[in-house]
């Protein structure tokens, strides 16, 4: 699976600890992250991770492009609900893309754990089947 990891500043310690706790599960999956979040996760876990720009500098939009191109399977975005973000429109656009393209998304630790347990059990295998079907039939109809 192709998994993106994003966290607001006050949630970066949480996502790093989360990545450490689930390192074995993340191994073998293709990981993406916004700038600082990706660097901190890579430093703490030695997991290979493709890093985009910082969220406010376009990283959220780069991850959104992956979603629009059907190149992402899951987003874990630990948001800080108590602090207004200057790039809030980009965040909302990213979450909207997840809804449009049926990308499972977690915005807090509890939902992130549920999604990872779903990966472990194979509950999200339908994404690979749907992706292959789109490729074989020439994409979405529209």
N, C-alpha and C positions, 0 to 999 in steps of 0.2 A: 504494500500500500504506500501511497504518497501522502505524507502527513506534514502539515504546517504547524509550527509552534510560534505563538506570538504572546507577548505579555506586556502590560503597561508597567511603568517603572516600579510602582509599589507592589507588583506581583512577580517581579523577576526572580526573587529568591524562591518563591513558591514553585515557579515553573522549572527552575534548575533542580530543586529537590525532587520534584515530580519526575523529571527526566532521569535522575539518579536512581530513584526507586523503580522505575520501569525500563531501565536501560536494556535488560535482556529482551523485553518485548519490542523495543524500538530497533534493536539490532536486526538487520535484514529488511528493514523498510527504508524507503527513500524519504529523507527528512529535509524540510525547508524551514527557514525562520527569518524574521526580520533581524536587522543588524546586531544590536547589542545582545538581544535575547539569544540569537544563534551563537555568538561568540562565547557567552557565558555557559551555555549548555555544552558546547564543544569542549571548552576548557575543563569542565567538571566531569565529563563522561567519556571523552575521546571518541564520541560518535561522529561519523561523517555527516555534515549538515551543510546544505547549500544556503548561503546567507544572501539576503537581499538588503536593500537600503533600510535605514531606520524607518519605522512606521510614518512619522510626520514628514519624512523626506521622500515618500513614495513607496516604501516597502509594502504597506497595506495594498496599494494598487497593483504592485507586482504580483503579490499573492492572488489578488483578484483576477489578474490576467491568466494565471494558472487555472483557476476555477473556470473561467470563461472558455478556455481551450480544452477543457476536460482532462487536465493534467494534475488534478489534486483529488484525493479521496476523503480527506478528513482534516478539519481545522480545530485546533485547540487554541483558543484566544482567551487567556486569563485577563479579564477586564477589571479595571478599578471602578466600581460603580459609585464611589464617593468623591471622585475628582473629575471635573469637566476636562475634556481633552480638546486641544486646539484643532485637531484634525478629525473631529467627530464625524463630519460628513463622509470622510474616507472610510471610517470604521463602519458606519451604517451601510455604505455601499458594499463593503466586503461581506457583511452579514446578509444583505439582500441577495447578493450573488449566490451565497450558500443556499438560500431558500429557493431561488430560481432553478439552480442546477442540482438540487437534492444532495447537497454535501452535508454530511453530519458535522455539527459544530457544537463545541463545548465552550461555555464562557465562564465557567467556574470549576473548582477542583472536583466537586461531586460529579458533575456531568462528564468531566474529562476522564475520571476513573471508570465511569460506566461505559464510555465509548471504548476505552482500552480493554476492558474486560470483554466487550463485544468482539473486538478484533481477536483476542486470544481464543474465544469460543468459536470463531468463524462466522459470527452473526453478520458481518459486513461483507461477506464474500460476494454478495449480489452486485456490488459495485464493479468487480472485475468482469462478471458475466455481462452486465449492462454495457460496459465499455467495449468489450469484444464484439457485442452485437452491433453497436453503433459503427464500429470499424468495418465489420463485414457487410453491413447494409448501406454504407456510404454516408453515415451520419444521421442527424435528426431530420425529420420532415418538417417543413415550415414554410 
